[in-house]
């Protein structure tokens, strides 16, 4: 490595360190889980573990793809998974990717050959932002969940512009829901396609966990849905749910699919095993909804600035990267794994503690979290509590 390059690397790391933003890889946090995306507990589910162990012991299931899907990696088990997912989601076709990031990246980057404009919510996932940038087409950003702004942005586009609106069902940094019904109305009015990232809704929302689009009955009105298997499904990977024509297009133009080693057939069988369990998990989904309701009851009694959210993602505002890190550290010392979210993931000044709720969390654990927050905030934030009014937005 050249001396100049090494100096640049070290300087970039030093700047992150000085700002209190340097990241490092640490062991997965111990304690009460308020940080993972394992919303239904499938990652720890013994039924799924036994099924995967049996699959691994089956000598007929290949361990690796051995090449890209277009060369040697298009195994029968992968096609079987895609057919099962198409049926489950009432989708014309499905294409699986090695990760949700790769699915978003490949879909949105390749849409540059289909549309002239991507109209994107300001709080999209990083993968969607990167995919939009790689598309090479005009990107228009509208204010988060602001339908008046979205309508105005669509109305200001040139006549005849081909457009896709890109949104998420549940936003990962605020925990709020996209108004999919209103978005569908605006899309129809302006002849725009709709792409929905269902990462944090898949497995939880809708009938049998089919997501927010299915819950709203909008399957026929969206161009594509992106689902991930690394959150409520407890595994890893992702897929694009779309028409057969769009699937064929992605097979030809989605670079994160074309030039990537195919997914493991053993992995595909494991994902299918998770989907066999998913329809049976209504009790877990109900328990998760109960935990969200109880959490919001506690928020209404709390003097601290919690963001308004009715989902399983709850956030406490703690402006300042070092402050947020200190609050998270005190929670960790109390056996609670809730992590700070800092720049550049979110803008500086919007730092927060993100609390992810799960079906396996208990009311006692939630009470312990609120007690620890009450202990940490006065000393670290150094401001008097806000009035208790149940609305700290």
C-alpha positions in Angstrom: 0.0 0.0 0.0 1.2 3.5 -0.8 2.1 5.8 2.1 -0.4 8.4 0.8 -3.2 5.9 0.8 -2.3 4.6 4.3 -2.3 8.2 5.6 -5.7 8.9 4.1 -7.1 5.7 5.6 -5.8 6.6 9.1 -7.0 10.2 8.8 -10.5 9.1 7.9 -10.5 6.7 10.9 -9.1 9.4 13.2 -11.9 11.8 12.1 -14.5 9.2 12.9 -12.8 8.6 16.3 -12.7 12.3 17.2 -16.4 12.6 16.4 -17.3 9.6 18.5 -18.5 7.8 15.4 -15.9 5.1 14.7 -17.4 1.7 14.3 -15.9 -1.6 15.2 -16.9 -5.2 15.1 -17.8 -6.6 18.6 -19.4 -9.8 19.7 -23.2 -9.9 19.4 -24.6 -8.1 22.5 -25.7 -10.2 25.5 -28.7 -9.4 27.7 -32.3 -8.8 27.0 -32.7 -8.5 23.3 -34.0 -5.0 22.4 -31.7 -4.6 19.3 -32.1 -7.5 16.9 -34.5 -7.8 14.0 -35.7 -11.3 15.1 -39.2 -10.0 15.7 -40.9 -13.4 16.0 -38.0 -15.3 17.6 -37.5 -17.6 14.6 -33.7 -17.2 14.8 -33.9 -19.0 18.2 -36.8 -21.3 17.3 -36.0 -24.9 18.1 -38.5 -26.2 15.5 -36.6 -24.3 12.7 -33.3 -25.3 14.1 -34.2 -29.0 14.0 -35.5 -28.7 10.4 -32.3 -27.0 9.3 -30.1 -29.7 11.1 -32.0 -32.4 9.2 -31.5 -30.6 5.9 -27.8 -30.3 6.6 -27.6 -34.0 7.3 -29.3 -34.8 4.0 -26.6 -35.7 1.5 -28.9 -34.8 -1.4 -29.0 -31.1 -0.6 -25.9 -29.4 -2.0 -24.0 -27.1 0.5 -23.0 -24.5 -2.1 -24.2 -23.1 -5.4 -20.8 -23.5 -7.0 -21.4 -20.5 -9.4 -23.8 -17.9 -10.4 -27.4 -18.8 -11.2 -26.6 -18.2 -14.9 -23.7 -20.7 -14.9 -23.9 -23.6 -12.5 -25.9 -22.3 -9.5 -29.5 -22.6 -10.6 -30.3 -25.7 -8.5 -33.8 -27.2 -8.3 -34.2 -26.3 -4.6 -33.8 -22.6 -5.4 -36.4 -22.7 -8.1 -38.7 -24.6 -5.7 -38.3 -21.9 -3.1 -39.1 -19.1 -5.6 -42.3 -21.0 -6.7 -43.3 -21.4 -3.1 -42.8 -17.7 -2.4 -44.7 -16.7 -5.5 -47.7 -18.8 -4.3 -47.4 -17.5 -0.7 -47.3 -13.8 -1.7 -49.7 -14.1 -4.7 -47.0 -12.8 -6.9 -46.5 -13.4 -10.6 -42.9 -14.4 -9.9 -40.0 -14.2 -7.4 -36.3 -13.8 -7.7 -34.1 -14.5 -4.7 -30.9 -12.7 -3.8 -28.1 -13.3 -1.3 -29.3 -10.4 0.9 -32.0 -7.8 1.1 -29.3 -5.2 0.3 -28.5 -7.0 -2.9 -32.2 -7.3 -3.8 -32.8 -3.6 -3.3 -29.5 -2.6 -5.1 -30.1 -4.9 -8.1 -33.8 -3.9 -8.5 -33.4 -0.2 -8.3 -30.2 0.1 -10.2 -31.7 -1.9 -13.1 -34.8 0.2 -13.1 -32.7 2.9 -14.7 -33.4 1.1 -18.0 -37.2 1.2 -17.4 -38.1 4.6 -15.8 -36.7 8.1 -16.2 -37.4 9.2 -12.6 -37.3 7.6 -9.1 -39.4 9.5 -6.6 -38.0 8.4 -3.2 -39.0 8.9 0.4 -36.3 10.7 2.3 -35.8 7.9 4.9 -35.2 5.0 2.5 -32.8 2.2 3.4 -29.1 2.7 2.4 -29.5 -0.1 -0.1 -32.3 1.7 -1.9 -30.4 4.9 -1.9 -27.4 3.2 -3.4 -29.5 1.4 -5.9 -31.2 4.7 -6.9 -27.8 6.3 -7.4 -26.5 3.5 -9.5 -29.7 3.6 -11.7 -28.3 6.8 -13.4 -31.8 8.3 -13.6 -33.2 11.4 -12.0 -34.0 11.0 -8.4 -36.6 13.2 -6.6 -36.7 13.1 -2.8 -40.0 13.8 -1.0 -40.4 14.7 2.6 -40.9 11.6 4.7 -44.4 10.2 4.6 -45.7 13.6 3.4 -48.4 12.9 0.8 -48.9 16.5 -0.1 -45.2 16.8 -0.9 -45.2 13.6 -2.9 -48.2 14.7 -4.9 -46.5 18.0 -5.6 -43.3 16.3 -6.7 -45.2 14.0 -9.0 -47.2 16.9 -10.5 -44.0 18.8 -11.2 -42.4 16.1 -13.3 -42.3 16.6 -17.1 -45.3 15.3 -19.0 -44.7 11.8 -20.2 -42.0 11.0 -17.6 -41.9 7.4 -16.6 -41.8 7.3 -12.8 -41.5 4.8 -10.0 -42.3 5.8 -6.4 -40.0 4.0 -3.9 -41.1 3.6 -0.2 -40.8 1.3 2.8 -43.7 -0.3 4.6 -42.1 0.2 8.0 -39.2 2.7 8.3 -36.2 1.2 10.2 -35.0 4.4 11.8 -38.3 5.9 12.9 -40.6 2.8 13.1 -43.5 4.5 11.4 -45.7 3.1 8.6 -46.0 4.3 5.0 -49.5 5.3 4.0 -49.6 2.7 1.2 -53.3 3.3 0.4 -52.6 7.0 -0.2 -49.5 6.3 -2.2 -51.4 3.9 -4.4 -54.0 6.6 -5.2 -51.3 9.2 -6.1 -49.5 6.6 -8.2 -52.6 5.9 -10.2 -53.4 9.6 -10.6 -49.9 10.3 -12.0 -49.4 7.0 -13.8 -46.4 6.0 -11.7 -45.2 2.6 -10.7 -44.7 1.7 -7.0 -41.8 -0.2 -5.4 -42.2 -1.2 -1.7 -39.4 -2.4 0.6 -41.1 -4.7 3.0 -38.0 -5.6 5.0 -39.3 -4.7 8.5 -42.9 -5.8 7.7 -42.3 -9.2 6.2 -43.4 -12.0 8.5 -45.2 -9.6 10.9 -47.9 -7.6 9.0 -50.7 -9.0 6.9 -52.3 -12.4 6.7 -49.8 -15.0 7.8 -47.1 -12.3 7.8 -47.4 -11.6 4.1 -46.5 -7.9 4.6 -48.1 -4.5 4.4 -48.9 -4.6 0.7 -51.0 -7.8 1.2 -52.6 -6.3 4.3 -53.7 -3.3 2.2 -54.8 -5.6 -0.7 -52.4 -3.8 -3.1 -50.6 -6.7 -4.6 -51.8 -5.9 -8.1 -51.0 -2.2 -7.8 -47.3 -2.4 -7.1 -44.5 -3.0 -9.6 -42.3 -4.8 -7.1 -42.0 -5.7 -3.4 -38.7 -6.5 -1.7 -38.8 -8.9 1.2 -35.9 -10.0 3.4 -35.3 -13.3 5.3 -32.8 -11.8 7.8 -35.3 -10.1 10.0 -38.6 -11.7 11.1 -37.7 -14.9 9.2 -34.6 -15.3 11.4 -32.2 -16.3 8.5 -30.6 -14.2 5.8 -31.2 -13.2 2.1 -33.9 -11.5 0.3 -36.2 -11.6 -2.7 -38.0 -9.4 -5.3 -41.7 -10.2 -5.7 -42.8 -9.0 -9.2 -44.2 -10.0 -12.6 -42.7 -12.7 -14.7 -41.6 -10.1 -17.2 -39.8 -8.0 -14.5 -38.2 -11.2 -13.1 -36.8 -12.0 -16.6 -35.6 -8.4 -16.9 -33.7 -8.7 -13.5 -32.1 -12.0 -14.5 -30.6 -10.1 -17.4 -29.9 -6.6 -15.9 -29.6 -6.8 -12.1 -25.9 -6.9 -11.7 -26.0 -7.9 -8.0 -27.8 -11.1 -9.3 -26.0 -11.7 -12.6 -22.5 -11.4 -11.3 -22.9 -13.0 -7.8 -22.5 -16.6 -6.8 -26.0 -18.1 -6.5 -27.5 -18.7 -3.1 -26.8 -22.1 -1.4 -29.4 -24.8 -2.0 -29.1 -25.7 1.7 -29.9 -22.0 2.5 -32.9 -22.1 0.1 -34.2 -25.2 1.8 -33.8 -23.5 5.2 -35.7 -20.5 4.1 -38.5 -22.7 2.8 -38.6 -24.4 6.2 -39.0 -21.0 7.8 -41.9 -20.3 5.5 -43.5 -23.6 6.5 -43.6 -22.3 10.1 -44.6 -18.7 9.4 -48.3 -19.2 8.8 -48.5 -21.1 12.2 -47.1 -18.1 14.1 -50.2 -16.1 14.7 -49.7 -16.4 18.5 -46.2 -14.8 18.1 -47.6 -12.0 16.0 -50.3 -11.3 18.5 -47.8 -11.4 21.3 -45.6 -8.9 19.4 -48.6 -6.6 18.9 -49.4 -6.8 22.6 -45.8 -5.8 23.5 -46.1 -2.8 21.2 -49.3 -1.7 22.9 -47.8 -2.1 26.3 -44.7 -0.2 25.3 -46.7 2.7 24.0 -48.6 2.7 27.3 -45.3 3.2 29.0 -44.2 5.8 26.5 -47.4 7.8 27.4 -46.2 7.9 31.0 -42.6 8.7 30.2 -41.2 12.2 30.4 -38.6 11.5 27.7 -38.7 12.2 23.9 -39.8 9.0 22.4 -40.7 9.1 18.7 -44.3 8.4 17.7 -44.4 4.8 16.4 -47.0 2.0 16.5 -44.6 -0.6 15.2 -42.1 -2.9 16.8 -39.4 -0.3 16.2 -39.3 2.4 19.0 -36.8 5.2 19.3 -35.7 7.5 22.1 -34.2 10.8 21.0 -30.7 11.3 22.5 -29.1 14.1 20.5 -25.3 13.8 20.3 -23.3 10.7 19.3 -21.4 10.5 22.6 -24.5 11.0 24.6 -26.4 8.3 22.8 -23.4 6.0 23.2 -23.4 6.7 27.0 -27.1 6.0 27.4 -26.7 2.7 25.5 -23.7 1.8 27.7 -25.7 2.3 30.9 -28.5 0.2 29.5 -26.0 -2.5 28.6 -24.7 -2.4 32.2 -28.3 -3.2 33.3 -28.4 -6.2 31.0 -30.3 -4.5 28.2 -29.2 -4.7 24.6 -30.5 -1.5 23.0 -28.1 0.2 20.7 -27.4 3.8 19.7 -28.1 4.9 16.1 -25.6 7.7 15.1 -24.4 9.5 12.0 -23.8 8.7 9.2 -26.7 6.2 9.5 -28.9 9.2 10.4 -28.1 12.9 10.3 -26.0 14.4 13.1 -28.3 15.8 15.7 -30.9 13.1 15.2 -29.1 10.4 17.3 -31.3 8.0 19.2 -31.6 4.7 21.0 -33.5 2.2 18.9 -35.5 -0.4 20.7 -36.7 -3.4 18.7 -39.5 -5.3 20.2 -40.0 -9.1 19.9 -42.7 -11.7 20.6 -40.4 -13.1 23.3 -40.0 -9.9 25.2 -41.9 -9.7 28.5 -43.6 -6.8 30.3 -41.1 -7.1 33.1 -38.3 -6.6 30.5 -40.0 -3.6 29.1 -40.5 -2.2 32.6 -36.8 -2.7 33.3 -35.9 -0.8 30.1 -38.0 2.2 31.1 -36.5 2.2 34.6 -33.0 2.2 33.2 -33.9 5.0 30.8 -35.2 7.0 33.7 -31.9 6.5 35.5 -29.7 7.3 32.6 -31.3 10.3 30.9 -31.1 13.0 33.6 -27.3 12.6 34.2 -26.4 12.2 30.6 -28.7 14.6 28.8 -28.6 17.2 31.4 -32.0 18.7 30.7 -35.2 18.5 32.8 -37.8 15.9 31.8 -40.4 16.9 29.2 -44.0 17.2 30.4 -45.8 13.9 30.5 -48.4 14.1 27.8 -48.0 10.9 25.8 -46.9 12.8 22.7 -43.2 13.7 22.5 -42.9 14.1 18.8 
